[in-house]
Structure formats: structure tokens, C-alpha cells
Amino acid sequence: MSPTLLRDKVALVTGGAHGTGAAIVTALADAGARVALTYHHSEGEARLLTAQIRQRGGEAIALRTDARSPETYARAVTRTLELWGQIDILVNQAAVTICKPFDEIELREFEQAMAINVQAVFLTSQLTARRMPSGGRIIHISGAHQPPGHGGALCAMSRAALSALTRSMAQDLAPQGITVNHLVPDPLPAPNRDAQSTAQAIAELALWLASPAAGAITGSQLTMAGEA
């Protein structure tokens, strides 16, 4: 990977403190981007990750958000713009997975899943797109989901909503030179791949989508074997 691939680019990654999010943050930073990551509960992990990036000569900040409180992710977008003047790459990675049989799902669980998996993505994308320059990249990443018959109603709804949103956003933002894509980790087992290597593979694909090489890819849903 070239350390100058994303030089002069600024990325905002939601849910970037650990797991797949941390792998994406690391990949973007190692490619030269300045990265703002958001977290909710994982402050220690977020601070450690940003410190590690700075030790390697990169630039990174951690911002606390609550996806159920729109004003907090509005502040994250505003803070990133105040600090670095632009957001070229947005990766919506924060998600919640609630797997219960359809007839056992409570209203509060439905509201939580829609707030984090759909509403937060919509509003963060909208706030960012309004200030995103031509050549910008927006990448939605669905959380782990279950196959039919395994209590996956909320996950399936979230994924379907993001797929539809991706296509609509790609069409509406094309005149601004912004691409929008949807990355979906699939529960099918990936050969010789554990959780860490799956996270790394997702990060590498997200990095490619954020790069100049993927400028002609938009409105697409890309599925990878192995859950995030």
C-alpha cells in the first residue's frame, strides 16, 4: 500500500474504535489520510488507536457520538470540518445487530436498530455530502446479518434500507462527483479466514473504494464472505 495513496484526503469513519472499524481507520491512515473516528462506549480503544496512528506519523482524532442523538454526529461532522476543512471520505460503519425471532422483537429494539443502522447513516451522509468536494467517497457497511430462519428481521430490514439508500444517493450525488457504495459482509464462511483477517479484508476493500481507482464504481452493493 502506498503511504501517499490518500495524501491530502480527510476521512470520517463511524464506529471506528475497534474490530472492522479500527481496521478501516488504520488502512486509511496508513494510506496517508487524516482520519476522524467516532465511538460510543469504547473511549479507551479509540484513544489508543489514534495514539498509535500519531506515533506512526499520521493524523487522527476520536469523537464520541451517540447514534440515537442526531446532534452528536452533527457535531462530529462539524468538528472534522473545523479541524481539517474538508471531508473527502465517509465510511458509515457503526451498526447494531439484534437477532431475535420476528414475533419477539420489542418496539424499543426496532427503534434502536433503525436509529443506528439507518437514521444515523442517512443524516451523517447528508450532513457530509453537503460539504464534500468532487471526487468524494461515501461507503456504507452493513453489520453482521443472519440468514433466513435465524431471527434476522431487523438486520435484513437495515440492509435493505441501506441498499435502497445507496442507489438513491449515488444517483443524486453523481452530478457532484461523489460515489456511494454499500459493502455487505455475508455470514457464509470464508475459506481460511478468521474474524481478524475478515476485518482486514473488508478494510482493504473499503480502502480501494475510497481510492482514485474506484472512481467509476457507484451505486453498487459488494458482498464479502465472512461476517464483520
C-alpha positions, 0 to 999 in steps of 0.5 A: 500500500502506498503511504501517499495513496490518500495524501491530502484526503480527510476521512470520517469513519463511524464506529471506528474504535475497534474490530472492522472499524479500527481496521478501516481507520488504520488502512486509511491512515496508513494510506496517508489520510487524516482520519476522524473516528467516532465511538460510543462506549469504547473511549479507551480503544479509540484513544489508543488507536489514534495514539498509535496512528500519531506515533506512526506519523499520521493524523487522527482524532476520536469523537464520541457520538451517540447514534440515537442523538442526531446532534452528536454526529452533527457535531462530529461532522462539524468538528472534522470540518473545523479541524481539517476543512474538508471531508473527502471520505465517509465510511458509515460503519457503526451498526447494531445487530439484534437477532431475535425471532420476528414475533419477539422483537420489542418496539424499543429494539426496532427503534434502536436498530433503525436509529443506528443502522439507518437514521444515523447513516442517512443524516451523517451522509447528508450532513457530509455530502453537503460539504464534500468536494468532487471526487468524494467517497461515501461507503456504507457497511452493513453489520453482521446479518443472519440468514433466513430462519435465524431471527434476522428481521431487523438486520435484513430490514437495515440492509435493505434500507441501506441498499435502497439508500445507496442507489438513491444517493449515488444517483443524486450525488453523481452530478457532484462527483461523489460515489456511494457504495454499500459493502455487505459482509455475508455470514457464509464462511470464508475459506481460511479466514478468521474474524481478524483477517475478515476485518482486514479484508473488508478494510482493504476493500473499503480502502480501494473504494475510497481510492482514485481507482474506484472512481467509476464504481457507484451505486453498487452493493459488494458482498464479502464472505465472512461476517464483520 
